[in-house]
């Protein structure tokens, strides 16, 4: 019998995987890192973004688009 439980959520993402998981481009995430809004952690040369920190960053984004224009 196969195990049908969902895969556990990752604790951390590469920048590429964080982009896929969030729906934002790598360059948007890199700009957030450069501005200090999001952090990369390093255990080796390739950094990772903690899943909890990615969640916090996403929740901190404005609820309205820039300029107050509504998007429908």
PDB file of N, CA, C, O and CB in Angstrom:
ATOM      1  N   UNK A   1       0.848  -1.169   0.000  1.00  0.00           N
ATOM      2  CA  UNK A   1       0.000   0.000   0.000  1.00  0.00           C
ATOM      3  C   UNK A   1       0.898   1.239   0.000  1.00  0.00           C
ATOM      4  O   UNK A   1       1.853   1.314   0.773  1.00  0.00           O
ATOM      5  CB  UNK A   1      -0.967  -0.006   1.224  1.00  0.00           C
ATOM      6  N   UNK A   2       0.596   2.202  -0.859  1.00  0.00           N
ATOM      7  CA  UNK A   2       1.423   3.402  -0.944  1.00  0.00           C
ATOM      8  C   UNK A   2       1.001   4.425   0.104  1.00  0.00           C
ATOM      9  O   UNK A   2      -0.143   4.442   0.557  1.00  0.00           O
ATOM     10  CB  UNK A   2       1.336   4.015  -2.347  1.00  0.00           C
ATOM     11  N   UNK A   3       1.935   5.259   0.470  1.00  0.00           N
ATOM     12  CA  UNK A   3       1.696   6.318   1.451  1.00  0.00           C
ATOM     13  C   UNK A   3       1.154   7.537   0.718  1.00  0.00           C
ATOM     14  O   UNK A   3       1.859   8.124  -0.102  1.00  0.00           O
ATOM     15  CB  UNK A   3       3.003   6.672   2.240  1.00  0.00           C
ATOM     16  N   UNK A   4      -0.087   7.930   0.999  1.00  0.00           N
ATOM     17  CA  UNK A   4      -0.725   9.035   0.289  1.00  0.00           C
ATOM     18  C   UNK A   4      -0.692  10.344   1.070  1.00  0.00           C
ATOM     19  O   UNK A   4      -1.373  11.302   0.704  1.00  0.00           O
ATOM     20  CB  UNK A   4      -2.150   8.679  -0.029  1.00  0.00           C
ATOM     21  N   UNK A   5       0.085  10.390   2.130  1.00  0.00           N
ATOM     22  CA  UNK A   5       0.204  11.643   2.879  1.00  0.00           C
ATOM     23  C   UNK A   5       0.927  12.677   2.028  1.00  0.00           C
ATOM     24  O   UNK A   5       1.828  12.331   1.264  1.00  0.00           O
ATOM     25  CB  UNK A   5       0.954  11.422   4.222  1.00  0.00           C
ATOM     26  N   UNK A   6       0.537  13.949   2.153  1.00  0.00           N
ATOM     27  CA  UNK A   6       1.246  14.977   1.390  1.00  0.00           C
ATOM     28  C   UNK A   6       2.688  15.101   1.872  1.00  0.00           C
ATOM     29  O   UNK A   6       2.998  14.830   3.031  1.00  0.00           O
ATOM     30  CB  UNK A   6       0.527  16.334   1.509  1.00  0.00           C
ATOM     31  N   UNK A   7       3.545  15.510   0.971  1.00  0.00           N
ATOM     32  CA  UNK A   7       4.946  15.718   1.335  1.00  0.00           C
ATOM     33  C   UNK A   7       5.028  16.836   2.367  1.00  0.00           C
ATOM     34  O   UNK A   7       4.276  17.808   2.285  1.00  0.00           O
ATOM     35  CB  UNK A   7       5.810  16.057   0.080  1.00  0.00           C
ATOM     36  N   UNK A   8       5.925  16.713   3.330  1.00  0.00           N
ATOM     37  CA  UNK A   8       6.049  17.783   4.320  1.00  0.00           C
ATOM     38  C   UNK A   8       6.529  19.076   3.663  1.00  0.00           C
ATOM     39  O   UNK A   8       7.259  19.055   2.672  1.00  0.00           O
ATOM     40  CB  UNK A   8       7.016  17.368   5.443  1.00  0.00           C
ATOM     41  N   UNK A   9       6.110  20.179   4.226  1.00  0.00           N
ATOM     42  CA  UNK A   9       6.518  21.483   3.715  1.00  0.00           C
ATOM     43  C   UNK A   9       8.012  21.668   3.977  1.00  0.00           C
ATOM     44  O   UNK A   9       8.497  21.327   5.056  1.00  0.00           O
ATOM     45  CB  UNK A   9       5.688  22.632   4.375  1.00  0.00           C
ATOM     46  N   UNK A  10       8.742  22.203   3.001  1.00  0.00           N
ATOM     47  CA  UNK A  10      10.177  22.427   3.231  1.00  0.00           C
ATOM     48  C   UNK A  10      10.403  23.446   4.348  1.00  0.00           C
ATOM     49  O   UNK A  10       9.579  24.334   4.565  1.00  0.00           O
ATOM     50  CB  UNK A  10      10.861  22.909   1.934  1.00  0.00           C
ATOM     51  N   UNK A  11      11.506  23.312   5.039  1.00  0.00           N
ATOM     52  CA  UNK A  11      11.887  24.293   6.054  1.00  0.00           C
ATOM     53  C   UNK A  11      12.548  25.506   5.416  1.00  0.00           C
ATOM     54  O   UNK A  11      12.501  26.611   5.957  1.00  0.00           O
ATOM     55  CB  UNK A  11      12.827  23.663   7.084  1.00  0.00           C
ATOM     56  N   UNK A  12      13.171  25.284   4.250  1.00  0.00           N
ATOM     57  CA  UNK A  12      13.872  26.355   3.553  1.00  0.00           C
ATOM     58  C   UNK A  12      13.819  26.093   2.054  1.00  0.00           C
ATOM     59  O   UNK A  12      13.645  24.960   1.603  1.00  0.00           O
ATOM     60  CB  UNK A  12      15.342  26.470   4.042  1.00  0.00           C
ATOM     61  N   UNK A  13      13.974  27.176   1.298  1.00  0.00           N
ATOM     62  CA  UNK A  13      13.926  27.105  -0.163  1.00  0.00           C
ATOM     63  C   UNK A  13      15.185  27.713  -0.769  1.00  0.00           C
ATOM     64  O   UNK A  13      15.749  28.663  -0.226  1.00  0.00           O
ATOM     65  CB  UNK A  13      12.676  27.825  -0.700  1.00  0.00           C
ATOM     66  N   UNK A  14      15.620  27.163  -1.891  1.00  0.00           N
ATOM     67  CA  UNK A  14      16.589  27.885  -2.712  1.00  0.00           C
ATOM     68  C   UNK A  14      15.857  29.107  -3.260  1.00  0.00           C
ATOM     69  O   UNK A  14      14.629  29.159  -3.200  1.00  0.00           O
ATOM     70  CB  UNK A  14      17.181  26.976  -3.879  1.00  0.00           C
ATOM     71  N   UNK A  15      16.570  30.077  -3.785  1.00  0.00           N
ATOM     72  CA  UNK A  15      15.894  31.261  -4.317  1.00  0.00           C
ATOM     73  C   UNK A  15      14.963  30.875  -5.466  1.00  0.00           C
ATOM     74  O   UNK A  15      13.893  31.462  -5.628  1.00  0.00           O
ATOM     75  CB  UNK A  15      16.925  32.307  -4.792  1.00  0.00           C
ATOM     76  N   UNK A  16      15.370  29.890  -6.258  1.00  0.00           N
ATOM     77  CA  UNK A  16      14.529  29.437  -7.365  1.00  0.00           C
ATOM     78  C   UNK A  16      13.243  28.797  -6.851  1.00  0.00           C
ATOM     79  O   UNK A  16      12.159  29.062  -7.369  1.00  0.00           O
ATOM     80  CB  UNK A  16      15.296  28.443  -8.246  1.00  0.00           C
ATOM     81  N   UNK A  17      13.371  27.956  -5.833  1.00  0.00           N
ATOM     82  CA  UNK A  17      12.187  27.304  -5.263  1.00  0.00           C
ATOM     83  C   UNK A  17      11.301  28.297  -4.515  1.00  0.00           C
ATOM     84  O   UNK A  17      10.077  28.164  -4.520  1.00  0.00           O
ATOM     85  CB  UNK A  17      12.608  26.175  -4.320  1.00  0.00           C
ATOM     86  N   UNK A  18      11.916  29.296  -3.870  1.00  0.00           N
ATOM     87  CA  UNK A  18      11.135  30.333  -3.188  1.00  0.00           C
ATOM     88  C   UNK A  18      10.330  31.133  -4.209  1.00  0.00           C
ATOM     89  O   UNK A  18       9.187  31.508  -3.948  1.00  0.00           O
ATOM     90  CB  UNK A  18      12.061  31.274  -2.372  1.00  0.00           C
ATOM     91  N   UNK A  19      10.928  31.391  -5.367  1.00  0.00           N
ATOM     92  CA  UNK A  19      10.207  32.102  -6.424  1.00  0.00           C
ATOM     93  C   UNK A  19       9.017  31.271  -6.896  1.00  0.00           C
ATOM     94  O   UNK A  19       7.915  31.796  -7.057  1.00  0.00           O
ATOM     95  CB  UNK A  19      11.149  32.420  -7.611  1.00  0.00           C
ATOM     96  N   UNK A  20       9.236  29.988  -7.114  1.00  0.00           N
ATOM     97  CA  UNK A  20       8.135  29.106  -7.538  1.00  0.00           C
ATOM     98  C   UNK A  20       7.044  29.037  -6.478  1.00  0.00           C
ATOM     99  O   UNK A  20       5.858  29.125  -6.796  1.00  0.00           O
ATOM    100  CB  UNK A  20       8.660  27.693  -7.834  1.00  0.00           C
ATOM    101  N   UNK A  21       7.443  28.881  -5.222  1.00  0.00           N
ATOM    102  CA  UNK A  21       6.472  28.737  -4.132  1.00  0.00           C
ATOM    103  C   UNK A  21       5.663  30.010  -3.917  1.00  0.00           C
ATOM    104  O   UNK A  21       4.482  29.943  -3.575  1.00  0.00           O
ATOM    105  CB  UNK A  21       7.185  28.359  -2.840  1.00  0.00           C
ATOM    106  N   UNK A  22       6.286  31.168  -4.115  1.00  0.00           N
ATOM    107  CA  UNK A  22       5.614  32.442  -3.838  1.00  0.00           C
ATOM    108  C   UNK A  22       4.866  33.002  -5.036  1.00  0.00           C
ATOM    109  O   UNK A  22       3.956  33.815  -4.879  1.00  0.00           O
ATOM    110  CB  UNK A  22       6.617  33.453  -3.367  1.00  0.00           C
ATOM    111  N   UNK A  23       5.247  32.569  -6.234  1.00  0.00           N
ATOM    112  CA  UNK A  23       4.642  33.141  -7.435  1.00  0.00           C
ATOM    113  C   UNK A  23       5.319  34.424  -7.886  1.00  0.00           C
ATOM    114  O   UNK A  23       4.854  35.064  -8.829  1.00  0.00           O
ATOM    115  CB  UNK A  23       3.185  33.405  -7.196  1.00  0.00           C
ATOM    116  N   UNK A  24       6.402  34.812  -7.236  1.00  0.00           N
ATOM    117  CA  UNK A  24       7.170  35.995  -7.619  1.00  0.00           C
ATOM    118  C   UNK A  24       8.432  35.565  -8.350  1.00  0.00           C
ATOM    119  O   UNK A  24       8.886  34.430  -8.210  1.00  0.00           O
ATOM    120  CB  UNK A  24       7.523  36.854  -6.378  1.00  0.00           C
ATOM    121  N   UNK A  25       8.990  36.478  -9.126  1.00  0.00           N
ATOM    122  CA  UNK A  25      10.198  36.161  -9.885  1.00  0.00           C
ATOM    123  C   UNK A  25      11.423  36.167  -8.972  1.00  0.00           C
ATOM    124  O   UNK A  25      11.401  36.722  -7.873  1.00  0.00           O
ATOM    125  CB  UNK A  25      10.388  37.162 -11.040  1.00  0.00           C
ATOM    126  N   UNK A  26      12.472  35.545  -9.452  1.00  0.00           N
ATOM    127  CA  UNK A  26      13.738  35.535  -8.721  1.00  0.00           C
ATOM    128  C   UNK A  26      14.213  36.964  -8.506  1.00  0.00           C
ATOM    129  O   UNK A  26      14.709  37.292  -7.428  1.00  0.00           O
ATOM    130  CB  UNK A  26      14.809  34.714  -9.479  1.00  0.00           C
ATOM    131  N   UNK A  27      14.069  37.828  -9.521  1.00  0.00           N
ATOM    132  CA  UNK A  27      14.554  39.206  -9.386  1.00  0.00           C
ATOM    133  C   UNK A  27      13.773  39.977  -8.320  1.00  0.00           C
ATOM    134  O   UNK A  27      14.359  40.805  -7.622  1.00  0.00           O
ATOM    135  CB  UNK A  27      14.456  39.933 -10.730  1.00  0.00           C
ATOM    136  N   UNK A  28      12.471  39.730  -8.175  1.00  0.00           N
ATOM    137  CA  UNK A  28      11.692  40.383  -7.110  1.00  0.00           C
ATOM    138  C   UNK A  28      12.227  39.943  -5.748  1.00  0.00           C
ATOM    139  O   UNK A  28      12.391  40.768  -4.849  1.00  0.00           O
ATOM    140  CB  UNK A  28      10.170  40.041  -7.238  1.00  0.00           C
ATOM    141  N   UNK A  29      12.495  38.656  -5.594  1.00  0.00           N
ATOM    142  CA  UNK A  29      13.030  38.164  -4.323  1.00  0.00           C
ATOM    143  C   UNK A  29      14.430  38.713  -4.066  1.00  0.00           C
ATOM    144  O   UNK A  29      14.756  39.063  -2.932  1.00  0.00           O
ATOM    145  CB  UNK A  29      13.057  36.629  -4.313  1.00  0.00           C
ATOM    146  N   UNK A  30      15.265  38.794  -5.110  1.00  0.00           N
ATOM    147  CA  UNK A  30      16.612  39.341  -4.945  1.00  0.00           C
ATOM    148  C   UNK A  30      16.555  40.807  -4.516  1.00  0.00           C
ATOM    149  O   UNK A  30      17.361  41.238  -3.691  1.00  0.00           O
ATOM    150  CB  UNK A  30      17.412  39.201  -6.251  1.00  0.00           C
ATOM    151  N   UNK A  31      15.614  41.578  -5.067  1.00  0.00           N
ATOM    152  CA  UNK A  31      15.464  42.981  -4.652  1.00  0.00           C
ATOM    153  C   UNK A  31      15.015  43.059  -3.188  1.00  0.00           C
ATOM    154  O   UNK A  31      15.487  43.916  -2.441  1.00  0.00           O
ATOM    155  CB  UNK A  31      14.443  43.716  -5.567  1.00  0.00           C
ATOM    156  N   UNK A  32      14.108  42.172  -2.779  1.00  0.00           N
ATOM    157  CA  UNK A  32      13.664  42.150  -1.379  1.00  0.00           C
ATOM    158  C   UNK A  32      14.838  41.816  -0.458  1.00  0.00           C
ATOM    159  O   UNK A  32      14.947  42.375   0.633  1.00  0.00           O
ATOM    160  CB  UNK A  32      12.516  41.122  -1.183  1.00  0.00           C
ATOM    161  N   UNK A  33      15.702  40.922  -0.885  1.00  0.00           N
ATOM    162  CA  UNK A  33      16.897  40.580  -0.105  1.00  0.00           C
ATOM    163  C   UNK A  33      17.826  41.789  -0.035  1.00  0.00           C
ATOM    164  O   UNK A  33      18.348  42.107   1.034  1.00  0.00           O
ATOM    165  CB  UNK A  33      17.638  39.359  -0.727  1.00  0.00           C
ATOM    166  N   UNK A  34      18.037  42.465  -1.165  1.00  0.00           N
ATOM    167  CA  UNK A  34      18.921  43.637  -1.206  1.00  0.00           C
ATOM    168  C   UNK A  34      18.404  44.760  -0.308  1.00  0.00           C
ATOM    169  O   UNK A  34      19.197  45.494   0.282  1.00  0.00           O
ATOM    170  CB  UNK A  34      19.063  44.145  -2.646  1.00  0.00           C
ATOM    171  N   UNK A  35      17.084  44.900  -0.202  1.00  0.00           N
ATOM    172  CA  UNK A  35      16.483  45.935   0.651  1.00  0.00           C
ATOM    173  C   UNK A  35      16.410  45.516   2.119  1.00  0.00           C
ATOM    174  O   UNK A  35      16.017  46.314   2.969  1.00  0.00           O
ATOM    175  CB  UNK A  35      15.087  46.272   0.151  1.00  0.00           C
ATOM    176  N   UNK A  36      16.785  44.274   2.423  1.00  0.00           N
ATOM    177  CA  UNK A  36      16.741  43.798   3.800  1.00  0.00           C
ATOM    178  C   UNK A  36      15.363  43.332   4.242  1.00  0.00           C
ATOM    179  O   UNK A  36      15.138  43.113   5.432  1.00  0.00           O
ATOM    180  CB  UNK A  36      17.209  44.875   4.713  1.00  0.00           C
ATOM    181  N   UNK A  37      14.440  43.176   3.300  1.00  0.00           N
ATOM    182  CA  UNK A  37      13.086  42.724   3.631  1.00  0.00           C
ATOM    183  C   UNK A  37      13.018  41.208   3.787  1.00  0.00           C
ATOM    184  O   UNK A  37      12.115  40.681   4.437  1.00  0.00           O
ATOM    185  CB  UNK A  37      12.101  43.176   2.557  1.00  0.00           C
ATOM    186  N   UNK A  38      13.968  40.524   3.193  1.00  0.00           N
ATOM    187  CA  UNK A  38      14.019  39.066   3.174  1.00  0.00           C
ATOM    188  C   UNK A  38      15.486  38.690   3.356  1.00  0.00           C
ATOM    189  O   UNK A  38      16.364  39.386   2.846  1.00  0.00           O
ATOM    190  CB  UNK A  38      13.414  38.462   1.828  1.00  0.00           C
ATOM    191  N   UNK A  39      15.765  37.614   4.068  1.00  0.00           N
ATOM    192  CA  UNK A  39      17.155  37.213   4.328  1.00  0.00           C
ATOM    193  C   UNK A  39      17.461  35.869   3.700  1.00  0.00           C
ATOM    194  O   UNK A  39      16.603  34.991   3.603  1.00  0.00           O
ATOM    195  CB  UNK A  39      17.427  37.158   5.833  1.00  0.00           C
ATOM    196  N   UNK A  40      18.708  35.731   3.275  1.00  0.00           N
ATOM    197  CA  UNK A  40      19.222  34.427   2.864  1.00  0.00           C
ATOM    198  C   UNK A  40      20.110  33.922   3.989  1.00  0.00           C
ATOM    199  O   UNK A  40      20.835  34.696   4.613  1.00  0.00           O
ATOM    200  CB  UNK A  40      20.011  34.510   1.498  1.00  0.00           C
ATOM    201  N   UNK A  41      20.051  32.634   4.245  1.00  0.00           N
ATOM    202  CA  UNK A  41      20.897  31.979   5.245  1.00  0.00           C
ATOM    203  C   UNK A  41      21.872  31.079   4.489  1.00  0.00           C
ATOM    204  O   UNK A  41      21.544  30.536   3.434  1.00  0.00           O
ATOM    205  CB  UNK A  41      20.037  31.153   6.294  1.00  0.00           C
ATOM    206  N   UNK A  42      23.058  30.931   5.036  1.00  0.00           N
ATOM    207  CA  UNK A  42      24.094  30.165   4.347  1.00  0.00           C
ATOM    208  C   UNK A  42      24.651  29.056   5.228  1.00  0.00           C
ATOM    209  O   UNK A  42      25.078  29.302   6.356  1.00  0.00           O
ATOM    210  CB  UNK A  42      25.219  31.085   3.901  1.00  0.00           C
ATOM    211  N   UNK A  43      24.645  27.830   4.704  1.00  0.00           N
ATOM    212  CA  UNK A  43      25.361  26.717   5.313  1.00  0.00           C
ATOM    213  C   UNK A  43      26.520  26.333   4.397  1.00  0.00           C
ATOM    214  O   UNK A  43      27.469  25.667   4.810  1.00  0.00           O
ATOM    215  CB  UNK A  43      24.410  25.498   5.563  1.00  0.00           C
ATOM    216  N   UNK A  44      26.417  26.763   3.168  1.00  0.00           N
ATOM    217  CA  UNK A  44      27.468  26.576   2.169  1.00  0.00           C
ATOM    218  C   UNK A  44      27.395  27.790   1.242  1.00  0.00           C
ATOM    219  O   UNK A  44      26.857  28.827   1.629  1.00  0.00           O
ATOM    220  CB  UNK A  44      27.298  25.203   1.368  1.00  0.00           C
ATOM    221  N   UNK A  45      27.914  27.677   0.054  1.00  0.00           N
ATOM    222  CA  UNK A  45      27.938  28.831  -0.852  1.00  0.00           C
ATOM    223  C   UNK A  45      26.558  29.204  -1.380  1.00  0.00           C
ATOM    224  O   UNK A  45      26.335  30.351  -1.768  1.00  0.00           O
ATOM    225  CB  UNK A  45      28.857  28.548  -2.015  1.00  0.00           C
ATOM    226  N   UNK A  46      25.647  28.266  -1.399  1.00  0.00           N
ATOM    227  CA  UNK A  46      24.303  28.539  -1.916  1.00  0.00           C
ATOM    228  C   UNK A  46      23.373  28.858  -0.750  1.00  0.00           C
ATOM    229  O   UNK A  46      23.156  28.019   0.125  1.00  0.00           O
ATOM    230  CB  UNK A  46      23.761  27.328  -2.737  1.00  0.00           C
ATOM    231  N   UNK A  47      22.836  30.047  -0.741  1.00  0.00           N
ATOM    232  CA  UNK A  47      21.958  30.461   0.343  1.00  0.00           C
ATOM    233  C   UNK A  47      20.558  29.894   0.203  1.00  0.00           C
ATOM    234  O   UNK A  47      20.145  29.464  -0.874  1.00  0.00           O
ATOM    235  CB  UNK A  47      21.892  31.959   0.407  1.00  0.00           C
ATOM    236  N   UNK A  48      19.845  29.904   1.303  1.00  0.00           N
ATOM    237  CA  UNK A  48      18.445  29.475   1.318  1.00  0.00           C
ATOM    238  C   UNK A  48      17.608  30.544   2.005  1.00  0.00           C
ATOM    239  O   UNK A  48      18.115  31.346   2.789  1.00  0.00           O
ATOM    240  CB  UNK A  48      18.283  28.099   2.036  1.00  0.00           C
ATOM    241  N   UNK A  49      16.331  30.539   1.699  1.00  0.00           N
ATOM    242  CA  UNK A  49      15.360  31.411   2.346  1.00  0.00           C
ATOM    243  C   UNK A  49      14.486  30.521   3.215  1.00  0.00           C
ATOM    244  O   UNK A  49      13.892  29.558   2.730  1.00  0.00           O
ATOM    245  CB  UNK A  49      14.503  32.225   1.295  1.00  0.00           C
ATOM    246  N   UNK A  50      14.408  30.843   4.494  1.00  0.00           N
ATOM    247  CA  UNK A  50      13.575  30.047   5.397  1.00  0.00           C
ATOM    248  C   UNK A  50      12.108  30.181   5.005  1.00  0.00           C
ATOM    249  O   UNK A  50      11.645  31.276   4.686  1.00  0.00           O
ATOM    250  CB  UNK A  50      13.783  30.485   6.866  1.00  0.00           C
ATOM    251  N   UNK A  51      11.387  29.084   5.029  1.00  0.00           N
ATOM    252  CA  UNK A  51       9.973  29.079   4.638  1.00  0.00           C
ATOM    253  C   UNK A  51       9.161  30.038   5.504  1.00  0.00           C
ATOM    254  O   UNK A  51       8.304  30.759   4.992  1.00  0.00           O
ATOM    255  CB  UNK A  51       9.394  27.658   4.739  1.00  0.00           C
ATOM    256  N   UNK A  52       9.421  30.052   6.808  1.00  0.00           N
ATOM    257  CA  UNK A  52       8.686  30.955   7.703  1.00  0.00           C
ATOM    258  C   UNK A  52       8.954  32.415   7.361  1.00  0.00           C
ATOM    259  O   UNK A  52       8.048  33.246   7.421  1.00  0.00           O
ATOM    260  CB  UNK A  52       9.065  30.686   9.163  1.00  0.00           C
ATOM    261  N   UNK A  53      10.205  32.731   6.998  1.00  0.00           N
ATOM    262  CA  UNK A  53      10.539  34.108   6.643  1.00  0.00           C
ATOM    263  C   UNK A  53       9.878  34.501   5.322  1.00  0.00           C
ATOM    264  O   UNK A  53       9.428  35.636   5.167  1.00  0.00           O
ATOM    265  CB  UNK A  53      12.065  34.283   6.549  1.00  0.00           C
ATOM    266  N   UNK A  54       9.819  33.572   4.376  1.00  0.00           N
ATOM    267  CA  UNK A  54       9.121  33.842   3.117  1.00  0.00           C
ATOM    268  C   UNK A  54       7.649  34.123   3.397  1.00  0.00           C
ATOM    269  O   UNK A  54       7.072  35.046   2.821  1.00  0.00           O
ATOM    270  CB  UNK A  54       9.271  32.651   2.134  1.00  0.00           C
ATOM    271  N   UNK A  55       7.040  33.330   4.278  1.00  0.00           N
ATOM    272  CA  UNK A  55       5.639  33.568   4.668  1.00  0.00           C
ATOM    273  C   UNK A  55       5.462  34.958   5.281  1.00  0.00           C
ATOM    274  O   UNK A  55       4.526  35.680   4.939  1.00  0.00           O
ATOM    275  CB  UNK A  55       5.171  32.493   5.668  1.00  0.00           C
ATOM    276  N   UNK A  56       6.368  35.324   6.189  1.00  0.00           N
ATOM    277  CA  UNK A  56       6.274  36.641   6.836  1.00  0.00           C
ATOM    278  C   UNK A  56       6.389  37.761   5.811  1.00  0.00           C
ATOM    279  O   UNK A  56       5.642  38.738   5.868  1.00  0.00           O
ATOM    280  CB  UNK A  56       7.368  36.796   7.907  1.00  0.00           C
ATOM    281  N   UNK A  57       7.323  37.621   4.875  1.00  0.00           N
ATOM    282  CA  UNK A  57       7.505  38.641   3.836  1.00  0.00           C
ATOM    283  C   UNK A  57       6.234  38.762   2.996  1.00  0.00           C
ATOM    284  O   UNK A  57       5.781  39.871   2.713  1.00  0.00           O
ATOM    285  CB  UNK A  57       8.722  38.296   2.931  1.00  0.00           C
ATOM    286  N   UNK A  58       5.663  37.634   2.599  1.00  0.00           N
ATOM    287  CA  UNK A  58       4.436  37.669   1.797  1.00  0.00           C
ATOM    288  C   UNK A  58       3.302  38.341   2.562  1.00  0.00           C
ATOM    289  O   UNK A  58       2.541  39.118   1.984  1.00  0.00           O
ATOM    290  CB  UNK A  58       4.023  36.248   1.386  1.00  0.00           C
ATOM    291  N   UNK A  59       3.183  38.050   3.856  1.00  0.00           N
ATOM    292  CA  UNK A  59       2.127  38.665   4.668  1.00  0.00           C
ATOM    293  C   UNK A  59       2.366  40.155   4.903  1.00  0.00           C
ATOM    294  O   UNK A  59       1.429  40.885   5.226  1.00  0.00           O
ATOM    295  CB  UNK A  59       2.018  37.951   6.005  1.00  0.00           C
ATOM    296  N   UNK A  60       3.610  40.616   4.745  1.00  0.00           N
ATOM    297  CA  UNK A  60       3.920  42.031   4.952  1.00  0.00           C
ATOM    298  C   UNK A  60       3.653  42.885   3.714  1.00  0.00           C
ATOM    299  O   UNK A  60       3.689  44.113   3.789  1.00  0.00           O
ATOM    300  CB  UNK A  60       5.365  42.182   5.364  1.00  0.00           C
ATOM    301  N   UNK A  61       3.385  42.245   2.583  1.00  0.00           N
ATOM    302  CA  UNK A  61       3.154  43.001   1.348  1.00  0.00           C
ATOM    303  C   UNK A  61       1.850  43.782   1.452  1.00  0.00           C
ATOM    304  O   UNK A  61       0.918  43.356   2.134  1.00  0.00           O
ATOM    305  CB  UNK A  61       3.119  42.056   0.122  1.00  0.00           C
ATOM    306  N   UNK A  62       1.786  44.933   0.769  1.00  0.00           N
ATOM    307  CA  UNK A  62       0.563  45.747   0.823  1.00  0.00           C
ATOM    308  C   UNK A  62      -0.645  44.988   0.275  1.00  0.00           C
ATOM    309  O   UNK A  62      -0.511  44.108  -0.575  1.00  0.00           O
ATOM    310  CB  UNK A  62       0.757  47.048   0.036  1.00  0.00           C
ATOM    311  N   UNK A  63      -1.806  45.343   0.773  1.00  0.00           N
ATOM    312  CA  UNK A  63      -3.042  44.718   0.296  1.00  0.00           C
ATOM    313  C   UNK A  63      -3.628  45.467  -0.893  1.00  0.00           C
ATOM    314  O   UNK A  63      -4.581  44.999  -1.517  1.00  0.00           O
ATOM    315  CB  UNK A  63      -4.067  44.652   1.421  1.00  0.00           C
ATOM    316  N   UNK A  64      -3.061  46.626  -1.207  1.00  0.00           N
ATOM    317  CA  UNK A  64      -3.495  47.416  -2.364  1.00  0.00           C
ATOM    318  C   UNK A  64      -2.321  47.570  -3.322  1.00  0.00           C
ATOM    319  O   UNK A  64      -1.177  47.654  -2.877  1.00  0.00           O
ATOM    320  CB  UNK A  64      -4.038  48.816  -1.923  1.00  0.00           C
ATOM    321  N   UNK A  65      -2.579  47.609  -4.634  1.00  0.00           N
ATOM    322  CA  UNK A  65      -1.490  47.826  -5.584  1.00  0.00           C
ATOM    323  C   UNK A  65      -0.931  49.245  -5.452  1.00  0.00           C
ATOM    324  O   UNK A  65      -1.624  50.129  -4.949  1.00  0.00           O
ATOM    325  CB  UNK A  65      -1.975  47.575  -7.025  1.00  0.00           C
ATOM    326  N   UNK A  66       0.306  49.476  -5.892  1.00  0.00           N
ATOM    327  CA  UNK A  66       0.889  50.812  -5.821  1.00  0.00           C
ATOM    328  C   UNK A  66       0.011  51.835  -6.540  1.00  0.00           C
ATOM    329  O   UNK A  66      -0.561  51.540  -7.590  1.00  0.00           O
ATOM    330  CB  UNK A  66       2.299  50.811  -6.424  1.00  0.00           C
ATOM    331  N   UNK A  67      -0.093  53.016  -5.983  1.00  0.00           N
ATOM    332  CA  UNK A  67      -0.905  54.065  -6.586  1.00  0.00           C
ATOM    333  C   UNK A  67      -2.372  53.973  -6.248  1.00  0.00           C
ATOM    334  O   UNK A  67      -3.154  54.825  -6.672  1.00  0.00           O
ATOM    335  CB  UNK A  67      -0.748  54.033  -8.052  1.00  0.00           C
ATOM    336  N   UNK A  68      -2.772  52.960  -5.493  1.00  0.00           N
ATOM    337  CA  UNK A  68      -4.159  52.826  -5.073  1.00  0.00           C
ATOM    338  C   UNK A  68      -5.120  52.350  -6.144  1.00  0.00           C
ATOM    339  O   UNK A  68      -6.319  52.244  -5.887  1.00  0.00           O
ATOM    340  CB  UNK A  68      -4.628  54.109  -4.565  1.00  0.00           C
ATOM    341  N   UNK A  69      -4.620  52.056  -7.352  1.00  0.00           N
ATOM    342  CA  UNK A  69      -5.507  51.562  -8.411  1.00  0.00           C
ATOM    343  C   UNK A  69      -5.962  50.158  -8.064  1.00  0.00           C
ATOM    344  O   UNK A  69      -5.175  49.337  -7.593  1.00  0.00           O
ATOM    345  CB  UNK A  69      -4.798  51.580  -9.795  1.00  0.00           C
ATOM    346  N   UNK A  70      -7.219  49.892  -8.298  1.00  0.00           N
ATOM    347  CA  UNK A  70      -7.706  48.549  -7.986  1.00  0.00           C
ATOM    348  C   UNK A  70      -7.499  47.636  -9.184  1.00  0.00           C
ATOM    349  O   UNK A  70      -7.663  48.040 -10.335  1.00  0.00           O
ATOM    350  CB  UNK A  70      -9.198  48.583  -7.582  1.00  0.00           C
ATOM    351  N   UNK A  71      -7.138  46.409  -8.888  1.00  0.00           N
ATOM    352  CA  UNK A  71      -6.920  45.404  -9.926  1.00  0.00           C
ATOM    353  C   UNK A  71      -8.068  44.421  -9.855  1.00  0.00           C
ATOM    354  O   UNK A  71      -8.350  43.868  -8.792  1.00  0.00           O
ATOM    355  CB  UNK A  71      -5.539  44.678  -9.757  1.00  0.00           C
ATOM    356  N   UNK A  72      -8.714  44.205 -10.943  1.00  0.00           N
ATOM    357  CA  UNK A  72      -9.863  43.288 -10.954  1.00  0.00           C
ATOM    358  C   UNK A  72      -9.615  42.151 -11.896  1.00  0.00           C
ATOM    359  O   UNK A  72     -10.467  41.275 -12.043  1.00  0.00           O
ATOM    360  CB  UNK A  72     -11.145  44.015 -11.344  1.00  0.00           C
TER     361      UNK A  72
END
